[in-house]
Structures are given as C-alpha cells and as structure tokens.
Amino acid sequence: MPELLSVRALGFGYGGRALTEPIDLALHAGEIVVVLGPNGSGKSTLFRTLLGVLPPVAGTVHWGGSALVALTPRELAARVAWVPQQPGTAFDFDVEQYVMLGRLGRLAIGAAPGRADREAVARAIARLGLQRFRTRPLSRMSGGERQLAAIARALAQEATSVLLDEPTASLDFGNQGRVLDTLHDLAGDGLGIVYATHDPNHALRAGNDALVYLPGGATAFGPVAQLVEPTLLSHAYGVPIEAARTADGRQVLALAARPVPGAGALGGPGAGAAVV
C-alpha cells in the first residue's frame, strides 16, 4: 500500500520546546492510526504540526512523499483533510452547503464551484448516508449527524488522508459506534485515517496502529493489538486498567474495579474487570 504520511524524528511543541521525545510513524492507504494519551499530552498539538499550522521543533513530515514545508495549500488539500473536534461554521449552512466547503481548497481564488465540485459533494453526502438531510440546516441536526456531515465535508475534499481530532467527543454511545464504523469503512475504501480518542476501546474497534503518549514525554507506536493492552495503558494513564472478553470473544478495556471494603481477596463484589 502507498505510504500517505511519513513522520521521522518529529519534535513538536511551542517556543522551540518539544512536548515529547521524537516521534516516528507511518500511515498507508487503507490504514487507521489512533492517537491515545492523557489530557494535555499534546494530541492536538501533534495534529496542528502535521497540518503545517505549527512548525516542527525538529524532524520531518511528508505527505504523499512530499515534504510538508514544500507543499502549497492546494497541494496539501489534495493530500489531507481535517475534521476538528467541534466542527461548525459562523453561519447556519445546510448540509449540502457545508459539505461544499470541503471543495474550497481545490478551487482557484475567486472561482465558483463547478460541476465536478457539485458531483464530489453529492458523492460524499451519499457515502455518509446523508441524502435525506441534504437541505437541512446544521442547527437542526443531532451531534452524530453533524459529525457525519463534517466527515462528508472532508471526503468532498477528495484528499487521500483524513485527520480527525476526537471525532466521537460529546457523542452518545450509539453515535460513537456509527462514527467509528464509518471510519473503518472509509479505510476499507483505501483512505488513510488518523484520529485521536480518549477511549482505548475505540482503537480496538477501528484501528490498525496506535501512537500512545507515555509519562515523561515518551511515546510508543505500533500495532493496536500490541499496544492497546492493560499494562501499557495503565502506565500511560496512571490508573489500573483491566481487560475482559465479550461473549463473542472481543477484548474490552475498563478501569479496574475499586475494592469493596470487607470483600474477600478472591472474588466477591468489586473483583475482576468491569466490561463496558
């Protein structure tokens, strides 16, 4: 599979001071990289650096084989689309108008959207199953529907990769599942996806590789099956984490149950892992 993103010895942060040790990671077509770590560890700062909003403290970022620093805004828009944590606009666009914003990076300055742009928007809306909401204002959409509209806007950009900063934040349980399943399906179509989340179970549901922030500025990058497990995550978050299995054999992670006063050492209330 083609390498869509290559990060080598990347230091990122502010004022010339890196927030972590140098990071190496790669994203290929059809893969999902999940970024995990405590609040304030620098997940959003990493994304801002990958998008060229912040200059690297050290190291390099390449999109599609080209150095980020050498890409024009139009060239970068062809390689990566961005979905922020709280997508929205200053105006109450309907879904079709909002998704059309994804085409702006491909238009010449002052140019109006043409047939190809309208067709790209229609494809993105259909791909996310939003046809019935095409003329509905965003203000009348649920949180999950708005998040799907934001992903459709990114798809309309027709980039080869998508970065998403906590795409399931503030969504209910059902909508979290719908968004994660959508990301999994889009990767199946050959898109490269990088997203941040606070829930390690999301990585187990929709993720190939994981970048995990560890105490002291260390990081770990590798397959989800190796890194998204209790020992490493307990170290990352500073709390005991346990694993359990669902009836169909899937692994789930949860905070270790708090001991109940008076419970026996072997079993009783509070023993074992909680299944989420």
SULTAKA-V925484 format. One line per field, one symbol per residue. ss: DSSP state (A for helix, B for strand, O for the rest). phi: phi as a letter, one per 30 degrees, with the letter a starting at -180 (. if undefined). psi: psi as a letter, one per 40 degrees, with the letter a starting at -180 (. if undefined). A space follows every 10 residues. Layout:
ss=???
phi=???
psi=???
This chain:
ss=OOBBBBBBBB BOBBOOBBOO OOBBBBBBOO OBBBBBOOOO OOAAAAAAAA OOOOOOOBBB BBBOOBBAAA OOAAAAAOOB BBBOOOOOOO OOOBAAAAAA AAAAAAOOOO OOOOAAAAAA AAAAAAAOOO AAAOOOBAAA OOAAAAAAAA AAAAAAOOOO BBBBBOOOOO OOAAAAAAAA AAAAAAAAOO OBBBBBOOOA AAAAAOOOBB BBBOAAAOBB BBBAAAAOOA AAAAAAAOOO BBBBBOOOOO BBBBBBOOOO OOOOOOOOOO OOBOOO
phi=.ddcbbcbhd cblbiicddb decbabbcei cbcccbldei djdddedddd cidcdddaib bbchicdedc ddedddddcb cbbddbdlbd cddddddddd edcddcddei dcecdddddd dddddddcic edcecddedc cdeddddddd dddddddhdd bbcbchdcei cdeddedddd dddddddddj dcbbbcacce dddddbacbb ccdceiidbb bleedccdbe ddddddcibd bbcbbddcjd dbcadddddc ejdddcjiej dicdcc
psi=iihdhhhhfh hiaifehidi iihhiihihe ihhhhiiihe eedddddddd eedhiidiai hhhfehhdee hidddddedh ihhidgiiie igiidddddd deedeeiihe iiiadddddd dddddddefe deedehidee iidddddddd dddddddfie ihhhhgeehe iidddddddd ddddddddee ihhhiiiehd dddddgidii hhhiieeiih haiddddgid ddddddefih hiiihideei hiiihhihih heiidgaihe iaihh.
